[in-house]
């Protein structure tokens, strides 16, 4: 049985990890390289780095942080934010990332998904989707850090992304982001049942039960979270033991970790 994954998310702004609620009111958390090293040593299955203002500010991503992180961590990590071209993919992968996440640029130029998948393999291409429910009960896709509504319907975009060559999908609910009342089970499950590639749930983790729900009822292949890990509210080792005890397949070889 394929194990489920627990993935800390590091939102980076001006060289520091930050966190807010519904993409607003950002607070400083920690140095990204040190925090990544901590998670690598204490049980995380993977890491995700997002340069959360690169796309909106039309600038390149933080390659220096990627390079320093690659020297310190021993688990796969994904990098996103400000990725617009195949050249951007190349630079990030050469800097040490294992996967590249694309969001805003994929909406504007969907062909970049296919180009990247053909050049690097679809396992390197992660399509990240920031979604928000509208008044008609549909989920729409937002870009530029949740600032711009594209009008795209989320499930349709997920299916298109898979056809174009994405190897994984990250479904980040703006409505639940940072609120800690649980993941958006409805949209996560709807997309997971529609596509045949791994779906990573993001936005809303507040307690261990939220992870259990999204990995079972929500049918997610992985759960991504930030605040609860950054502030020590949930320890990854304890979370994975809890999930394992509740019949969720988890990687539990902690013999090499530091505590």
N, C-alpha and C positions, 0 to 999 in steps of 0.2 A: 504494500500500500504506500502511495506517495505521501510523504510527510507534509504537513502544513508548515508555513513559515511565519515567523514573527520579525517584523522589520521596523526598527526605529527610523523616524524621518527627521532629518536636520534641515530646517529652513534657514538659509544663510542670507544675511543682508549686511553689506559693508564689512565682510570678513568675520561676522559673529553669528552664532546660532540665535534665532529669535523665535518667538511663538506668540500667537494672538488668538482671537476668536472670530470666526467667519471672515478671516483674512484681514481683520482690523485690529487696532490697538496692540501693536507688536511690542513685546518686552524682550530685553536682552537675557540670554540664558547662559551661554558658555562659548569657549573656543571650539570651533568645529573639529579640528584634528584631535584634540584631547578627548572630546566627547565620543568621537568615532572610535578611538582606541579603547575607551572604556567599554563601549557596547561590543566591540569585537572580542574583548576578553571575558565578557560576562554573559554570553549565551545568545546574542542576536544571530539570526540566520543570514541576514543581509542588512545592508544599509541603503538609505536613499538620501542624496543631497539635492536640494533645490535652491538655486540662486533665484530668489523669489522676485527680484526687481529687474533682472537682466533683460527680459523681453520687453517690459514696459519702458525701460530706459534705453532700449535699442543699443545695448552694449554686449561685449563678449563675456563669456563665463569666467569664473575664477579658477583658472588652470593651476595656479600656484597651490591653492588649497587641495585640489585634486591630487596633485603630485605628492604633496606631503602626507596626505591621507593614505595613498597607495603604499607608502613606505611603512606605515604603522599598523594597518589592519590585515587580517587574515581571512576575511570573509568577502563574498562578492559585494560590490557596491555600484549603485546606479547614480548617475549624475544628470540633472536636468536644469532648465532655465536658460534662456537665451540661445537655444539650439535652433539654428535656422537652415543650415546647409550641410552637405556631405562633408565639407571641410571641417565644420564644427564637430561632427561625429568623429572624424579622424583625430583631431586634436585632443578631444576628451578621452578617447580610447587609448591613444598613445601616452597620455598623461597618467594612465593607470586605472581608469574606470573599467568595469566589466560590462556594463550596459549603459545605454544612453536613453534618457526620457525626453520625449518631444510632445509639446502641447500646442501652444499658439501657432507655431510655424506649420504644424501638420494640418491645422484647419485651413490656413491660408494657401498652403501648397501641399496637398495630400501626396503628390508624387514623391516627395522626399522620403516618405515611409518605405515605399517600394525600392527606391534607389539605395537606401541604407540597408535594407534587408538583403538585397542582391549583393551588395559589396561586402558586408560584414556578417551576414547571417541573421535571420530573424530573431534568434535568441538574444541578440544585442539591442533590439529595438523595442522600447517600451512606449506605448501610447498612453499618456496621462490625460485624464478628462476631469475637468472641474465642472460639476453639474449642480443645478439648482432647480427646484420644482417651481413651476409657474402656477398661475391661478386656475388653469384648466387641468391640473393634475398630471402634466407632462414634465419630464426633466429636460432642461435645455443646457447646452454646452457653453461655458464661459471661457474667455481667454484673457491674457495679460493680467494674471494673478487675480482672476475673479472680477475684473473691472468691466469687461465688455461681453455682452450677451450676443452670441453668434446667431441665435435662432435655430441652431441645429438641434434635432431631437437626439437625446443621448443614446438610446438603444440603436437607432439607425447608424449613428456615427461609430458606435462600438463594432457593429457588424461590418461596416465599411473599412474600419481600421484593420480588422482581422484579414479581410480580403486583400488589402493593400500590402500586407506583410508584417504587421506588428506581431511580436512574439508574446507580449503580455499587455494587459490593460490595468491601469491604476484608476479606480473610480473614487474620486474625492468629492464628497458631498459638502458643498458650501454651507448648506443649512445646518449641518451637524458639526462642522469643523471647530475644534477647540471647546465645544460646549460640554463634553463629557457626559452626555445622556445616551450614548450608544450610537452605533453605526446606522446608516440608512439601509436597513435590511431589504426594503422593497426594491430599490433600484439595483442594489448589489446582486440580489438573487435574480432579478429579471435579466440582467446582462449575463450573469454566469450561466443561466439556462439557455442563452441565445448563442453564445460563442463557444468555440472549442479550444481556446487558449486560456492560460491562467489569468484569473482575475484577482487583483489585490484591492482589498477594501481600505478606505482611508477616510478619516474624519469622524470624531465623536467618541473615541474610547475613553471610558471613565473608570471602569472596574473590570475585574477578570471575567465576569459574566458576559460583558459586551463582546469580548474576543470569542468566547465560546459560542455565542449566538450567531455571530457573523461567519464563523468558520463551519457551522453546522446548518442552521436555518438559512443563513445568507449564502451558503454554498461558495464562499470565497476560498481561494487557494492559499491566500496569505492575508495577514492583517497588519496594516501599517499604523503607527501611532507616534505621537511626539510628547505632548505635555506630561502624560502619566509616567513616561520613562525619564524625561528630562528632570522632573522634580522629585523623583524617587518614590512616587506614589504606588507604583507597581514595579517589582523587580522581575526581570525577564526570566531568571531561573525559576522563581516561584510560580510565575505565570505558566511556564511550560510544564511544570509538574502538575499544576492544577488542570490544565488542558488534557494532559496525558491521562490523569486519573478520571477524566470525563470522556474517555474513549476517542480523543482527537489525536491522530498520529503525529508525534513531534520528535525532532532530533533532541536527544537528551544526554549525549556524551559530554559531560562537563569536566572531565578529568584534566583538561588542559587549561581551564579557565582560572582567572585570578579573582580572589574575593578579599 
